[in-house]
Amino acid sequence: MKRILLNILFLFALITASAQTSPVRFNVHVDPQSAWFNSDENEVDPAGSIIHISAGLNMDYYFAENYAF
């Protein structure tokens, strides 16, 4: 699994390095999250420390030098 993930990240790095003039850019982000409470609509439960990791892939299309969708 680690080898596949590293290969994918290396591939994105090569695409980004070779396509500097391309208006499309891909971004990978990893965000750590921590919480001390578990809640729902009726009650709040202190469940101790909870640690999660959120990861994602973004694509930006630059239609001008400083503007993108």
All heavy atoms as TSV, in Angstrom:
chain	resi	resn	atom	element	x	y	z
A	1	MET	N	N	0.823	-1.188	0.000
A	1	MET	CA	C	0.000	0.000	0.000
A	1	MET	C	C	0.871	1.256	0.000
A	1	MET	O	O	0.575	2.205	-0.702
A	1	MET	CB	C	-0.922	-0.042	1.220
A	1	MET	CG	C	-1.845	1.112	1.324
A	1	MET	SD	S	-2.996	1.052	-0.034
A	1	MET	CE	C	-3.963	2.475	0.317
A	2	LYS	N	N	1.940	1.245	0.803
A	2	LYS	CA	C	2.830	2.402	0.844
A	2	LYS	C	C	3.518	2.611	-0.501
A	2	LYS	O	O	3.673	3.741	-0.947
A	2	LYS	CB	C	3.879	2.235	1.935
A	2	LYS	CG	C	3.337	2.355	3.331
A	2	LYS	CD	C	4.454	2.192	4.343
A	2	LYS	CE	C	3.915	2.215	5.747
A	2	LYS	NZ	N	4.992	2.041	6.743
A	3	ARG	N	N	3.899	1.519	-1.131
A	3	ARG	CA	C	4.576	1.615	-2.418
A	3	ARG	C	C	3.650	2.210	-3.482
A	3	ARG	O	O	4.073	3.045	-4.282
A	3	ARG	CB	C	5.057	0.237	-2.851
A	3	ARG	CG	C	5.832	0.269	-4.149
A	3	ARG	CD	C	6.331	-1.080	-4.511
A	3	ARG	NE	N	7.457	-1.390	-3.617
A	3	ARG	CZ	C	8.137	-2.496	-3.654
A	3	ARG	NH1	N	7.798	-3.441	-4.505
A	3	ARG	NH2	N	9.138	-2.691	-2.830
A	4	ILE	N	N	2.396	1.824	-3.468
A	4	ILE	CA	C	1.429	2.370	-4.429
A	4	ILE	C	C	1.229	3.859	-4.196
A	4	ILE	O	O	1.220	4.652	-5.141
A	4	ILE	CB	C	0.094	1.605	-4.338
A	4	ILE	CG1	C	0.277	0.163	-4.809
A	4	ILE	CG2	C	-0.985	2.304	-5.169
A	4	ILE	CD1	C	-0.913	-0.715	-4.555
A	5	LEU	N	N	1.072	4.251	-2.938
A	5	LEU	CA	C	0.872	5.661	-2.609
A	5	LEU	C	C	2.088	6.499	-3.005
A	5	LEU	O	O	1.944	7.584	-3.578
A	5	LEU	CB	C	0.586	5.818	-1.116
A	5	LEU	CG	C	0.320	7.236	-0.641
A	5	LEU	CD1	C	-0.897	7.814	-1.323
A	5	LEU	CD2	C	0.141	7.248	0.858
A	6	LEU	N	N	3.286	6.003	-2.737
A	6	LEU	CA	C	4.490	6.730	-3.128
A	6	LEU	C	C	4.613	6.850	-4.642
A	6	LEU	O	O	5.033	7.887	-5.161
A	6	LEU	CB	C	5.722	6.053	-2.546
A	6	LEU	CG	C	5.921	6.234	-1.042
A	6	LEU	CD1	C	7.100	5.391	-0.566
A	6	LEU	CD2	C	6.134	7.686	-0.704
A	7	ASN	N	N	4.231	5.806	-5.369
A	7	ASN	CA	C	4.268	5.869	-6.827
A	7	ASN	C	C	3.282	6.893	-7.370
A	7	ASN	O	O	3.589	7.619	-8.316
A	7	ASN	CB	C	3.999	4.497	-7.438
A	7	ASN	CG	C	5.180	3.566	-7.305
A	7	ASN	OD1	O	6.319	4.011	-7.207
A	7	ASN	ND2	N	4.919	2.275	-7.303
A	8	ILE	N	N	2.115	6.960	-6.782
A	8	ILE	CA	C	1.116	7.938	-7.216
A	8	ILE	C	C	1.599	9.358	-6.935
A	8	ILE	O	O	1.484	10.243	-7.784
A	8	ILE	CB	C	-0.244	7.664	-6.544
A	8	ILE	CG1	C	-0.848	6.369	-7.103
A	8	ILE	CG2	C	-1.202	8.825	-6.745
A	8	ILE	CD1	C	-2.079	5.902	-6.365
A	9	LEU	N	N	2.162	9.590	-5.751
A	9	LEU	CA	C	2.681	10.916	-5.426
A	9	LEU	C	C	3.830	11.304	-6.346
A	9	LEU	O	O	3.935	12.456	-6.778
A	9	LEU	CB	C	3.119	10.968	-3.966
A	9	LEU	CG	C	2.003	10.918	-2.931
A	9	LEU	CD1	C	2.592	10.844	-1.531
A	9	LEU	CD2	C	1.085	12.097	-3.073
A	10	PHE	N	N	4.694	10.350	-6.666
A	10	PHE	CA	C	5.796	10.610	-7.588
A	10	PHE	C	C	5.268	10.951	-8.982
A	10	PHE	O	O	5.782	11.860	-9.647
A	10	PHE	CB	C	6.718	9.390	-7.645
A	10	PHE	CG	C	7.907	9.581	-8.530
A	10	PHE	CD1	C	8.925	10.445	-8.153
A	10	PHE	CD2	C	8.008	8.910	-9.721
A	10	PHE	CE1	C	10.033	10.629	-8.961
A	10	PHE	CE2	C	9.102	9.082	-10.541
A	10	PHE	CZ	C	10.115	9.943	-10.161
A	11	LEU	N	N	4.231	10.263	-9.417
A	11	LEU	CA	C	3.622	10.536	-10.717
A	11	LEU	C	C	3.052	11.950	-10.764
A	11	LEU	O	O	3.251	12.678	-11.734
A	11	LEU	CB	C	2.539	9.503	-11.025
A	11	LEU	CG	C	1.787	9.689	-12.336
A	11	LEU	CD1	C	2.740	9.493	-13.507
A	11	LEU	CD2	C	0.630	8.714	-12.407
A	12	PHE	N	N	2.337	12.362	-9.714
A	12	PHE	CA	C	1.804	13.726	-9.670
A	12	PHE	C	C	2.921	14.759	-9.659
A	12	PHE	O	O	2.807	15.816	-10.266
A	12	PHE	CB	C	0.894	13.915	-8.463
A	12	PHE	CG	C	-0.473	13.349	-8.648
A	12	PHE	CD1	C	-0.981	12.459	-7.732
A	12	PHE	CD2	C	-1.262	13.706	-9.722
A	12	PHE	CE1	C	-2.240	11.930	-7.879
A	12	PHE	CE2	C	-2.525	13.183	-9.896
A	12	PHE	CZ	C	-3.009	12.289	-8.972
A	13	ALA	N	N	4.027	14.470	-8.989
A	13	ALA	CA	C	5.160	15.392	-8.971
A	13	ALA	C	C	5.753	15.533	-10.369
A	13	ALA	O	O	6.120	16.633	-10.785
A	13	ALA	CB	C	6.208	14.910	-7.980
A	14	LEU	N	N	5.846	14.434	-11.109
A	14	LEU	CA	C	6.368	14.508	-12.473
A	14	LEU	C	C	5.444	15.281	-13.386
A	14	LEU	O	O	5.896	16.070	-14.225
A	14	LEU	CB	C	6.585	13.100	-13.035
A	14	LEU	CG	C	7.782	12.337	-12.502
A	14	LEU	CD1	C	7.810	10.942	-13.105
A	14	LEU	CD2	C	9.059	13.079	-12.790
A	15	ILE	N	N	4.143	15.059	-13.246
A	15	ILE	CA	C	3.179	15.785	-14.074
A	15	ILE	C	C	3.263	17.274	-13.785
A	15	ILE	O	O	3.270	18.097	-14.688
A	15	ILE	CB	C	1.748	15.251	-13.829
A	15	ILE	CG1	C	1.612	13.846	-14.404
A	15	ILE	CG2	C	0.716	16.173	-14.456
A	15	ILE	CD1	C	0.324	13.155	-14.018
A	16	THR	N	N	3.357	17.635	-12.519
A	16	THR	CA	C	3.434	19.046	-12.141
A	16	THR	C	C	4.743	19.657	-12.628
A	16	THR	O	O	4.769	20.786	-13.108
A	16	THR	CB	C	3.318	19.191	-10.619
A	16	THR	OG1	O	2.103	18.587	-10.201
A	16	THR	CG2	C	3.314	20.637	-10.209
A	17	ALA	N	N	5.842	18.926	-12.518
A	17	ALA	CA	C	7.140	19.457	-12.931
A	17	ALA	C	C	7.218	19.636	-14.442
A	17	ALA	O	O	7.826	20.593	-14.917
A	17	ALA	CB	C	8.249	18.533	-12.447
A	18	SER	N	N	6.612	18.748	-15.206
A	18	SER	CA	C	6.704	18.834	-16.657
A	18	SER	C	C	5.662	19.755	-17.267
A	18	SER	O	O	5.782	20.147	-18.406
A	18	SER	CB	C	6.579	17.439	-17.272
A	18	SER	OG	O	5.273	16.940	-17.052
A	19	ALA	N	N	4.645	20.117	-16.533
A	19	ALA	CA	C	3.549	20.916	-17.080
A	19	ALA	C	C	3.420	22.242	-16.347
A	19	ALA	O	O	2.367	22.617	-15.883
A	19	ALA	CB	C	2.252	20.132	-17.000
A	20	GLN	N	N	4.507	22.980	-16.245
A	20	GLN	CA	C	4.479	24.248	-15.524
A	20	GLN	C	C	3.627	25.294	-16.229
A	20	GLN	O	O	3.122	26.196	-15.597
A	20	GLN	CB	C	5.900	24.770	-15.324
A	20	GLN	CG	C	6.718	23.946	-14.364
A	20	GLN	CD	C	6.176	24.012	-12.951
A	20	GLN	OE1	O	5.674	25.024	-12.524
A	20	GLN	NE2	N	6.254	22.911	-12.246
A	21	THR	N	N	3.466	25.218	-17.532
A	21	THR	CA	C	2.675	26.200	-18.258
A	21	THR	C	C	1.228	25.765	-18.417
A	21	THR	O	O	0.446	26.485	-18.999
A	21	THR	CB	C	3.291	26.466	-19.634
A	21	THR	OG1	O	3.311	25.235	-20.364
A	21	THR	CG2	C	4.696	27.016	-19.504
A	22	SER	N	N	0.869	24.622	-17.927
A	22	SER	CA	C	-0.492	24.130	-18.049
A	22	SER	C	C	-1.426	24.922	-17.136
A	22	SER	O	O	-1.072	25.242	-16.008
A	22	SER	CB	C	-0.546	22.655	-17.667
A	22	SER	OG	O	-1.875	22.207	-17.653
A	23	PRO	N	N	-2.649	25.221	-17.594
A	23	PRO	CA	C	-3.588	25.944	-16.732
A	23	PRO	C	C	-4.241	25.057	-15.678
A	23	PRO	O	O	-4.946	25.548	-14.812
A	23	PRO	CB	C	-4.622	26.476	-17.721
A	23	PRO	CG	C	-4.581	25.519	-18.852
A	23	PRO	CD	C	-3.156	25.051	-18.938
A	24	VAL	N	N	-3.991	23.754	-15.715
A	24	VAL	CA	C	-4.595	22.828	-14.756
A	24	VAL	C	C	-3.523	22.367	-13.773
A	24	VAL	O	O	-2.453	21.930	-14.183
A	24	VAL	CB	C	-5.217	21.609	-15.469
A	24	VAL	CG1	C	-5.793	20.634	-14.467
A	24	VAL	CG2	C	-6.275	22.055	-16.457
A	25	ARG	N	N	-3.825	22.475	-12.487
A	25	ARG	CA	C	-2.895	22.022	-11.447
A	25	ARG	C	C	-3.620	21.097	-10.486
A	25	ARG	O	O	-4.772	21.336	-10.136
A	25	ARG	CB	C	-2.333	23.199	-10.670
A	25	ARG	CG	C	-1.431	24.083	-11.483
A	25	ARG	CD	C	-0.812	25.132	-10.621
A	25	ARG	NE	N	-0.065	26.076	-11.435
A	25	ARG	CZ	C	0.430	27.192	-10.978
A	25	ARG	NH1	N	0.268	27.530	-9.717
A	25	ARG	NH2	N	1.088	27.987	-11.776
A	26	PHE	N	N	-2.930	20.058	-10.064
A	26	PHE	CA	C	-3.465	19.117	-9.089
A	26	PHE	C	C	-2.741	19.313	-7.762
A	26	PHE	O	O	-1.527	19.502	-7.727
A	26	PHE	CB	C	-3.271	17.673	-9.568
A	26	PHE	CG	C	-4.115	17.326	-10.756
A	26	PHE	CD1	C	-3.589	17.395	-12.026
A	26	PHE	CD2	C	-5.432	16.944	-10.589
A	26	PHE	CE1	C	-4.353	17.081	-13.130
A	26	PHE	CE2	C	-6.211	16.628	-11.681
A	26	PHE	CZ	C	-5.669	16.698	-12.962
A	27	ASN	N	N	-3.495	19.259	-6.674
A	27	ASN	CA	C	-2.941	19.426	-5.338
A	27	ASN	C	C	-3.386	18.264	-4.469
A	27	ASN	O	O	-4.544	17.849	-4.517
A	27	ASN	CB	C	-3.427	20.729	-4.699
A	27	ASN	CG	C	-3.140	21.931	-5.558
A	27	ASN	OD1	O	-2.028	22.108	-5.999
A	27	ASN	ND2	N	-4.152	22.733	-5.801
A	28	VAL	N	N	-2.482	17.752	-3.673
A	28	VAL	CA	C	-2.794	16.704	-2.707
A	28	VAL	C	C	-2.658	17.314	-1.319
A	28	VAL	O	O	-1.700	18.023	-1.044
A	28	VAL	CB	C	-1.823	15.507	-2.847
A	28	VAL	CG1	C	-2.098	14.451	-1.793
A	28	VAL	CG2	C	-1.914	14.922	-4.238
A	29	HIS	N	N	-3.646	17.055	-0.464
A	29	HIS	CA	C	-3.557	17.588	0.894
A	29	HIS	C	C	-3.872	16.500	1.904
A	29	HIS	O	O	-4.673	15.601	1.662
A	29	HIS	CB	C	-4.491	18.788	1.089
A	29	HIS	CG	C	-5.940	18.446	1.009
A	29	HIS	ND1	N	-6.678	18.075	2.092
A	29	HIS	CD2	C	-6.786	18.434	-0.035
A	29	HIS	CE1	C	-7.917	17.830	1.724
A	29	HIS	NE2	N	-8.011	18.047	0.426
A	30	VAL	N	N	-3.200	16.587	3.049
A	30	VAL	CA	C	-3.413	15.689	4.183
A	30	VAL	C	C	-3.585	16.573	5.406
A	30	VAL	O	O	-2.721	17.396	5.699
A	30	VAL	CB	C	-2.242	14.713	4.371
A	30	VAL	CG1	C	-2.458	13.829	5.584
A	30	VAL	CG2	C	-2.039	13.877	3.126
A	31	ASP	N	N	-4.715	16.428	6.104
A	31	ASP	CA	C	-5.029	17.273	7.241
A	31	ASP	C	C	-5.233	16.433	8.496
A	31	ASP	O	O	-6.112	15.569	8.523
A	31	ASP	CB	C	-6.310	18.060	6.990
A	31	ASP	CG	C	-6.225	18.898	5.735
A	31	ASP	OD1	O	-5.161	19.481	5.510
A	31	ASP	OD2	O	-7.220	18.970	4.996
A	32	PRO	N	N	-4.440	16.668	9.525
A	32	PRO	CA	C	-4.694	15.975	10.798
A	32	PRO	C	C	-5.875	16.625	11.526
A	32	PRO	O	O	-6.073	17.836	11.444
A	32	PRO	CB	C	-3.402	16.167	11.574
A	32	PRO	CG	C	-2.821	17.413	11.027
A	32	PRO	CD	C	-3.240	17.477	9.581
A	33	GLN	N	N	-6.663	15.813	12.206
A	33	GLN	CA	C	-7.809	16.300	12.964
A	33	GLN	C	C	-7.794	15.656	14.335
A	33	GLN	O	O	-7.483	14.482	14.468
A	33	GLN	CB	C	-9.116	15.934	12.261
A	33	GLN	CG	C	-9.238	16.472	10.869
A	33	GLN	CD	C	-10.457	15.917	10.158
A	33	GLN	OE1	O	-11.101	14.999	10.636
A	33	GLN	NE2	N	-10.754	16.464	9.001
A	34	SER	N	N	-8.140	16.427	15.352
A	34	SER	CA	C	-8.258	15.867	16.690
A	34	SER	C	C	-9.508	16.423	17.353
A	34	SER	O	O	-9.913	17.555	17.082
A	34	SER	CB	C	-7.017	16.178	17.529
A	34	SER	OG	O	-6.906	17.568	17.714
A	35	ALA	N	N	-10.106	15.630	18.223
A	35	ALA	CA	C	-11.321	16.037	18.923
A	35	ALA	C	C	-11.335	15.411	20.309
A	35	ALA	O	O	-10.711	14.378	20.553
A	35	ALA	CB	C	-12.557	15.614	18.147
A	36	TRP	N	N	-12.056	16.043	21.223
A	36	TRP	CA	C	-12.158	15.519	22.578
A	36	TRP	C	C	-13.579	15.123	22.929
A	36	TRP	O	O	-13.821	14.502	23.932
A	36	TRP	CB	C	-11.673	16.570	23.584
A	36	TRP	CG	C	-10.201	16.683	23.591
A	36	TRP	CD1	C	-9.353	15.978	24.382
A	36	TRP	CD2	C	-9.392	17.500	22.771
A	36	TRP	NE1	N	-8.064	16.319	24.114
A	36	TRP	CE2	C	-8.049	17.264	23.119
A	36	TRP	CE3	C	-9.648	18.416	21.757
A	36	TRP	CZ2	C	-6.997	17.910	22.508
A	36	TRP	CZ3	C	-8.595	19.056	21.154
A	36	TRP	CH2	C	-7.283	18.800	21.528
A	37	PHE	N	N	-14.545	15.497	22.084
A	37	PHE	CA	C	-15.943	15.190	22.377
A	37	PHE	C	C	-16.591	14.492	21.195
A	37	PHE	O	O	-16.293	14.763	20.041
A	37	PHE	CB	C	-16.727	16.471	22.674
A	37	PHE	CG	C	-16.365	17.103	23.970
A	37	PHE	CD1	C	-15.501	18.172	24.025
A	37	PHE	CD2	C	-16.899	16.620	25.153
A	37	PHE	CE1	C	-15.162	18.750	25.226
A	37	PHE	CE2	C	-16.568	17.194	26.357
A	37	PHE	CZ	C	-15.703	18.262	26.402
A	38	ASN	N	N	-17.499	13.603	21.496
A	38	ASN	CA	C	-18.338	12.960	20.508
A	38	ASN	C	C	-19.746	13.494	20.726
A	38	ASN	O	O	-20.269	13.427	21.829
A	38	ASN	CB	C	-18.296	11.439	20.680
A	38	ASN	CG	C	-19.071	10.729	19.604
A	38	ASN	OD1	O	-19.471	11.315	18.620
A	38	ASN	ND2	N	-19.265	9.431	19.818
A	39	SER	N	N	-20.374	14.044	19.719
A	39	SER	CA	C	-21.682	14.655	19.932
A	39	SER	C	C	-22.668	14.203	18.873
A	39	SER	O	O	-22.317	13.842	17.765
A	39	SER	CB	C	-21.576	16.176	19.917
A	39	SER	OG	O	-21.204	16.620	18.640
A	40	ASP	N	N	-23.924	14.199	19.249
A	40	ASP	CA	C	-25.026	14.038	18.318
A	40	ASP	C	C	-26.077	15.082	18.691
A	40	ASP	O	O	-25.800	16.015	19.434
A	40	ASP	CB	C	-25.573	12.605	18.318
A	40	ASP	CG	C	-26.114	12.173	19.669
A	40	ASP	OD1	O	-26.334	13.032	20.535
A	40	ASP	OD2	O	-26.315	10.965	19.854
A	41	GLU	N	N	-27.290	14.949	18.216
A	41	GLU	CA	C	-28.310	15.972	18.460
A	41	GLU	C	C	-28.796	15.997	19.903
A	41	GLU	O	O	-29.253	17.023	20.384
A	41	GLU	CB	C	-29.494	15.751	17.527
A	41	GLU	CG	C	-29.136	15.935	16.076
A	41	GLU	CD	C	-30.295	15.622	15.157
A	41	GLU	OE1	O	-31.380	15.294	15.645
A	41	GLU	OE2	O	-30.097	15.698	13.943
A	42	ASN	N	N	-28.702	14.889	20.639
A	42	ASN	CA	C	-29.309	14.819	21.961
A	42	ASN	C	C	-28.323	15.001	23.114
A	42	ASN	O	O	-28.695	15.494	24.162
A	42	ASN	CB	C	-30.029	13.477	22.132
A	42	ASN	CG	C	-31.158	13.327	21.132
A	42	ASN	OD1	O	-31.826	14.295	20.800
A	42	ASN	ND2	N	-31.357	12.120	20.645
A	43	GLU	N	N	-27.081	14.580	22.948
A	43	GLU	CA	C	-26.142	14.669	24.052
A	43	GLU	C	C	-24.707	14.790	23.563
A	43	GLU	O	O	-24.392	14.475	22.433
A	43	GLU	CB	C	-26.258	13.442	24.965
A	43	GLU	CG	C	-25.805	12.144	24.303
A	43	GLU	CD	C	-25.901	10.954	25.231
A	43	GLU	OE1	O	-24.943	10.746	25.994
A	43	GLU	OE2	O	-26.919	10.270	25.171
A	44	VAL	N	N	-23.862	15.283	24.447
A	44	VAL	CA	C	-22.432	15.387	24.176
A	44	VAL	C	C	-21.721	14.411	25.100
A	44	VAL	O	O	-21.927	14.405	26.305
A	44	VAL	CB	C	-21.928	16.826	24.417
A	44	VAL	CG1	C	-20.430	16.888	24.222
A	44	VAL	CG2	C	-22.623	17.791	23.487
A	45	ASP	N	N	-20.877	13.566	24.525
A	45	ASP	CA	C	-20.204	12.518	25.284
A	45	ASP	C	C	-18.696	12.734	25.212
A	45	ASP	O	O	-18.119	12.704	24.122
A	45	ASP	CB	C	-20.567	11.153	24.691
A	45	ASP	CG	C	-19.912	10.013	25.426
A	45	ASP	OD1	O	-19.663	10.138	26.641
A	45	ASP	OD2	O	-19.660	8.982	24.776
A	46	PRO	N	N	-18.019	12.975	26.352
A	46	PRO	CA	C	-16.558	13.085	26.300
A	46	PRO	C	C	-15.947	11.699	26.093
A	46	PRO	O	O	-15.888	10.884	26.998
A	46	PRO	CB	C	-16.191	13.665	27.655
A	46	PRO	CG	C	-17.311	13.270	28.552
A	46	PRO	CD	C	-18.530	13.193	27.690
A	47	ALA	N	N	-15.520	11.425	24.878
A	47	ALA	CA	C	-15.039	10.090	24.525
A	47	ALA	C	C	-13.522	9.996	24.561
A	47	ALA	O	O	-12.966	9.050	24.027
A	47	ALA	CB	C	-15.556	9.719	23.141
A	48	GLY	N	N	-12.850	10.951	25.140
A	48	GLY	CA	C	-11.398	10.926	25.128
A	48	GLY	C	C	-10.864	11.526	23.844
A	48	GLY	O	O	-11.596	12.069	23.032
A	49	SER	N	N	-9.595	11.426	23.658
A	49	SER	CA	C	-8.957	12.000	22.486
A	49	SER	C	C	-9.192	11.115	21.264
A	49	SER	O	O	-8.955	9.912	21.295
A	49	SER	CB	C	-7.462	12.143	22.743
A	49	SER	OG	O	-6.835	12.682	21.624
A	50	ILE	N	N	-9.651	11.729	20.189
A	50	ILE	CA	C	-9.896	11.032	18.928
A	50	ILE	C	C	-9.038	11.704	17.868
A	50	ILE	O	O	-9.066	12.914	17.716
A	50	ILE	CB	C	-11.381	11.105	18.531
A	50	ILE	CG1	C	-12.261	10.494	19.617
A	50	ILE	CG2	C	-11.606	10.416	17.203
A	50	ILE	CD1	C	-13.740	10.749	19.402
A	51	ILE	N	N	-8.256	10.933	17.136
A	51	ILE	CA	C	-7.383	11.478	16.101
A	51	ILE	C	C	-7.779	10.869	14.762
A	51	ILE	O	O	-7.909	9.647	14.636
A	51	ILE	CB	C	-5.908	11.188	16.415
A	51	ILE	CG1	C	-5.519	11.870	17.716
A	51	ILE	CG2	C	-5.024	11.648	15.271
A	51	ILE	CD1	C	-4.140	11.557	18.185
A	52	HIS	N	N	-7.972	11.726	13.772
A	52	HIS	CA	C	-8.314	11.302	12.414
A	52	HIS	C	C	-7.385	11.992	11.436
A	52	HIS	O	O	-6.779	13.010	11.746
A	52	HIS	CB	C	-9.756	11.682	12.061
A	52	HIS	CG	C	-10.786	10.969	12.859
A	52	HIS	ND1	N	-11.165	9.687	12.591
A	52	HIS	CD2	C	-11.516	11.363	13.917
A	52	HIS	CE1	C	-12.090	9.319	13.461
A	52	HIS	NE2	N	-12.317	10.324	14.279
A	53	ILE	N	N	-7.314	11.467	10.237
A	53	ILE	CA	C	-6.555	12.086	9.158
A	53	ILE	C	C	-7.480	12.187	7.953
A	53	ILE	O	O	-8.110	11.218	7.553
A	53	ILE	CB	C	-5.306	11.275	8.796
A	53	ILE	CG1	C	-4.328	11.277	9.961
A	53	ILE	CG2	C	-4.645	11.831	7.549
A	53	ILE	CD1	C	-3.093	10.461	9.726
A	54	SER	N	N	-7.552	13.379	7.404
A	54	SER	CA	C	-8.339	13.625	6.205
A	54	SER	C	C	-7.380	13.877	5.052
A	54	SER	O	O	-6.401	14.605	5.196
A	54	SER	CB	C	-9.240	14.839	6.425
A	54	SER	OG	O	-9.897	15.193	5.242
A	55	ALA	N	N	-7.651	13.276	3.909
A	55	ALA	CA	C	-6.793	13.454	2.737
A	55	ALA	C	C	-7.663	13.695	1.519
A	55	ALA	O	O	-8.817	13.271	1.466
A	55	ALA	CB	C	-5.917	12.232	2.522
A	56	GLY	N	N	-7.103	14.382	0.550
A	56	GLY	CA	C	-7.884	14.646	-0.648
A	56	GLY	C	C	-7.029	15.106	-1.807
A	56	GLY	O	O	-5.830	15.341	-1.681
A	57	LEU	N	N	-7.674	15.238	-2.941
A	57	LEU	CA	C	-7.043	15.668	-4.179
A	57	LEU	C	C	-7.866	16.820	-4.732
A	57	LEU	O	O	-9.087	16.721	-4.845
A	57	LEU	CB	C	-6.999	14.509	-5.186
A	57	LEU	CG	C	-6.468	14.808	-6.571
A	57	LEU	CD1	C	-4.973	15.125	-6.499
A	57	LEU	CD2	C	-6.707	13.638	-7.490
A	58	ASN	N	N	-7.207	17.912	-5.052
A	58	ASN	CA	C	-7.869	19.085	-5.621
A	58	ASN	C	C	-7.336	19.328	-7.022
A	58	ASN	O	O	-6.180	19.054	-7.322
A	58	ASN	CB	C	-7.602	20.338	-4.785
A	58	ASN	CG	C	-8.230	20.271	-3.428
A	58	ASN	OD1	O	-9.230	19.610	-3.228
A	58	ASN	ND2	N	-7.634	20.962	-2.482
A	59	MET	N	N	-8.201	19.892	-7.868
A	59	MET	CA	C	-7.784	20.305	-9.195
A	59	MET	C	C	-8.139	21.771	-9.353
A	59	MET	O	O	-9.267	22.173	-9.072
A	59	MET	CB	C	-8.491	19.497	-10.272
A	59	MET	CG	C	-8.022	19.860	-11.668
A	59	MET	SD	S	-8.968	19.072	-12.966
A	59	MET	CE	C	-10.344	20.179	-13.085
A	60	ASP	N	N	-7.181	22.586	-9.767
A	60	ASP	CA	C	-7.396	24.006	-10.013
A	60	ASP	C	C	-7.216	24.275	-11.497
A	60	ASP	O	O	-6.250	23.819	-12.111
A	60	ASP	CB	C	-6.398	24.865	-9.232
A	60	ASP	CG	C	-6.576	24.741	-7.739
A	60	ASP	OD1	O	-7.712	24.521	-7.296
A	60	ASP	OD2	O	-5.572	24.877	-7.020
A	61	TYR	N	N	-8.154	25.038	-12.066
A	61	TYR	CA	C	-8.036	25.474	-13.456
A	61	TYR	C	C	-7.804	26.977	-13.439
A	61	TYR	O	O	-8.689	27.746	-13.064
A	61	TYR	CB	C	-9.295	25.131	-14.251
A	61	TYR	CG	C	-9.250	25.693	-15.653
A	61	TYR	CD1	C	-8.432	25.116	-16.616
A	61	TYR	CD2	C	-10.007	26.803	-16.010
A	61	TYR	CE1	C	-8.373	25.637	-17.892
A	61	TYR	CE2	C	-9.949	27.324	-17.278
A	61	TYR	CZ	C	-9.135	26.738	-18.214
A	61	TYR	OH	O	-9.067	27.254	-19.481
A	62	TYR	N	N	-6.603	27.410	-13.824
A	62	TYR	CA	C	-6.245	28.818	-13.831
A	62	TYR	C	C	-6.649	29.433	-15.168
A	62	TYR	O	O	-6.148	29.050	-16.209
A	62	TYR	CB	C	-4.744	28.990	-13.602
A	62	TYR	CG	C	-4.342	28.790	-12.172
A	62	TYR	CD1	C	-4.083	27.520	-11.675
A	62	TYR	CD2	C	-4.251	29.861	-11.311
A	62	TYR	CE1	C	-3.750	27.333	-10.356
A	62	TYR	CE2	C	-3.909	29.691	-9.991
A	62	TYR	CZ	C	-3.658	28.422	-9.518
A	62	TYR	OH	O	-3.325	28.251	-8.212
A	63	PHE	N	N	-7.585	30.384	-15.137
A	63	PHE	CA	C	-8.008	31.067	-16.352
A	63	PHE	C	C	-7.315	32.423	-16.495
A	63	PHE	O	O	-7.419	33.057	-17.543
A	63	PHE	CB	C	-9.531	31.223	-16.411
A	63	PHE	CG	C	-10.126	31.975	-15.258
A	63	PHE	CD1	C	-10.288	33.341	-15.325
A	63	PHE	CD2	C	-10.536	31.306	-14.122
A	63	PHE	CE1	C	-10.843	34.034	-14.277
A	63	PHE	CE2	C	-11.099	31.984	-13.071
A	63	PHE	CZ	C	-11.249	33.354	-13.140
A	64	ALA	N	N	-6.615	32.860	-15.467
A	64	ALA	CA	C	-5.756	34.053	-15.514
A	64	ALA	C	C	-4.580	33.777	-14.586
A	64	ALA	O	O	-4.506	32.722	-13.950
A	64	ALA	CB	C	-6.525	35.288	-15.065
A	65	GLU	N	N	-3.649	34.737	-14.482
A	65	GLU	CA	C	-2.455	34.485	-13.705
A	65	GLU	C	C	-2.746	34.232	-12.225
A	65	GLU	O	O	-2.144	33.362	-11.609
A	65	GLU	CB	C	-1.488	35.649	-13.845
A	65	GLU	CG	C	-0.170	35.428	-13.154
A	65	GLU	CD	C	0.797	36.569	-13.361
A	65	GLU	OE1	O	0.516	37.452	-14.200
A	65	GLU	OE2	O	1.836	36.577	-12.682
A	66	ASN	N	N	-3.670	34.956	-11.641
A	66	ASN	CA	C	-3.956	34.839	-10.217
A	66	ASN	C	C	-5.364	34.334	-9.911
A	66	ASN	O	O	-5.793	34.422	-8.758
A	66	ASN	CB	C	-3.762	36.197	-9.531
A	66	ASN	CG	C	-2.318	36.654	-9.571
A	66	ASN	OD1	O	-1.416	35.847	-9.437
A	66	ASN	ND2	N	-2.107	37.939	-9.781
A	67	TYR	N	N	-6.077	33.822	-10.880
A	67	TYR	CA	C	-7.468	33.418	-10.681
A	67	TYR	C	C	-7.686	31.983	-11.168
A	67	TYR	O	O	-7.223	31.609	-12.238
A	67	TYR	CB	C	-8.412	34.359	-11.430
A	67	TYR	CG	C	-8.246	35.789	-11.015
A	67	TYR	CD1	C	-7.512	36.685	-11.774
A	67	TYR	CD2	C	-8.799	36.240	-9.815
A	67	TYR	CE1	C	-7.339	37.997	-11.388
A	67	TYR	CE2	C	-8.632	37.545	-9.412
A	67	TYR	CZ	C	-7.906	38.421	-10.205
A	67	TYR	OH	O	-7.740	39.711	-9.797
A	68	ALA	N	N	-8.423	31.223	-10.345
A	68	ALA	CA	C	-8.643	29.818	-10.695
A	68	ALA	C	C	-10.005	29.359	-10.195
A	68	ALA	O	O	-10.588	29.934	-9.278
A	68	ALA	CB	C	-7.561	28.949	-10.089
A	69	PHE	N	N	-10.514	28.319	-10.821
A	69	PHE	CA	C	-11.694	27.602	-10.338
A	69	PHE	C	C	-11.246	26.298	-9.753
A	69	PHE	O	O	-10.367	25.646	-10.233
A	69	PHE	CB	C	-12.675	27.305	-11.482
A	69	PHE	CG	C	-13.482	28.478	-11.907
A	69	PHE	CD1	C	-13.317	28.992	-13.168
A	69	PHE	CD2	C	-14.396	29.063	-11.056
A	69	PHE	CE1	C	-14.060	30.064	-13.598
A	69	PHE	CE2	C	-15.140	30.133	-11.465
A	69	PHE	CZ	C	-14.971	30.643	-12.739
